[in-house]
Amino acid sequence: MYGLIIGLMMLITFGIYEFQKCKISRKKIPMIIHVNGTRGKSSVTRLIAAGLRAGGKKTIAKTTGSAPALIYEDGSEIPIIRHHGANIKEQIKIIKFAAKRKIDILVLECMAVTPEYQWVTEHEIVQSNIGIITNSRLDHLDVMGPGLRNVTRSLCNTIPKHGVLFTAEKKVFSIIQKEAKKIHCEIIQSDDSEISNEDIHGFSYIEHKDNVALSIKVCEHFGIDKKTAIEGMYNAQPDIGAMEIYKHKIKNKELHFVHAFAANDPESTEFVINSVKSLYPHTHAVAIVLSTRADRLFRSKQLVRMLKDVDHDHLYLIGEQTNTIYSYAMSNNLDKKIITDCGWVTGDELTNYVVKLPAKEILILGIGNIGGNGGIIVNYYKERNKNV
């Protein structure tokens, strides 16, 4: 018992020591940008950092998305290896590392999900000068819900006190504005109408106008003009979860596979589907591939309900819980004739299903979950895209 008490006291003392060291390191970094939101955090973190680098700012960034990474001042990056899962203490290590390199700006993607951890991360560890809330969507409802207002207030826990907040959010902007006012934080809203189709065509992958407009607005805050910032963004490496389109020709048919698994809440997914369809109006059929996971049943059911209002020619269910989701689709009155329960499939097996559609050019949109079967399908089409 005595030994246990001694060990606990040593642990507490070590924690206090590390926390104090973090505060010292934080004071050595002139500016920290803390990026939060439901969707687009990793992309916006990368875009902001790229625009700042292009404008001559010595910038380090750290993402926490599909594949966490540390991005150096020259744009090169290394993956962050986690041996014991994600932990907000990781931000302390990044702050200490960045402080030693005498940088101008550190861009950190928020890695906390629960409201309490989001507050602690911002107000006790990061203490950012500039906050970002990309948007607020119905996701992580188990810890931030039950509704959109709750999710939004949870995200507002990372608003910097006496700082500046940038957001692309429109629907619940008034809630964010009210929360920012409470802690004397200036709020600036970006406008995606300032980004043209030509601006978007400069990217090697599909980027959202909202993300670009928000990132450029932040760069302009630092005196970097749009042209300089967006040129830097074009040259930046995209996040592994960025939406890409892969082409594959088979049996006299041309397939366009859209990796849209990162947009896994209903509102974002619907927006992605409609956006891609507008970019590819010449395709003759639209196939939706919903990747299911045993631990993400609620998400799959949300997406099934969303698909009732989205025009598509066929829905293919793949992954771990296809039987359950097929039954759920039937109970929600989706057309049985345009749904195929594929189960766990290889890329070849899925393609054999899709090419049965009576169309020469098919747009395939992968949604739901990148983990499990979704990742296998992405890799399949990515590999075949090299030969087109």
Number of C-alpha atoms within 10 A of each C-alpha: 6 7 8 9 10 11 12 12 12 12 12 12 12 12 12 12 11 15 16 12 13 21 17 14 19 21 12 17 19 14 18 22 26 26 28 30 25 20 20 25 25 28 24 29 26 27 30 28 34 30 30 31 25 24 18 12 17 18 27 29 27 25 25 19 18 14 13 20 18 18 21 17 22 12 19 11 15 11 12 14 11 10 6 6 6 13 11 16 13 12 19 20 14 18 23 18 13 22 21 11 14 13 17 19 22 24 25 28 25 27 22 20 18 17 19 12 17 22 20 16 23 20 16 12 18 22 23 27 18 24 29 31 27 25 23 27 22 21 20 15 14 8 13 21 17 13 12 17 17 17 23 25 19 22 27 26 21 31 34 26 21 16 17 21 27 21 29 25 21 13 11 15 17 11 13 22 18 14 17 23 14 10 13 14 21 18 20 16 18 21 18 15 10 12 18 11 10 8 16 17 12 15 16 14 15 20 20 19 19 21 25 26 24 26 32 27 23 28 25 16 11 12 11 21 15 17 13 18 26 27 16 20 25 19 16 20 18 20 21 14 18 21 19 18 22 20 18 19 15 11 8 9 13 17 24 22 24 24 26 28 24 21 25 20 22 23 15 18 22 18 14 20 23 13 13 16 17 10 10 14 10 11 17 14 19 23 22 22 26 24 28 31 22 13 10 14 17 14 19 28 20 16 21 22 16 15 19 14 9 12 12 17 15 20 24 22 25 27 21 20 20 24 16 15 21 20 12 16 20 13 9 13 10 17 12 13 8 12 18 17 17 17 18 18 17 15 15 12 12 18 18 12 12 24 18 8 16 11 16 16 19 23 27 27 23 27 27 28 22 23 14 16 21 28 15 15 24 21 14 17 22 18 13 13 16 10 9 9
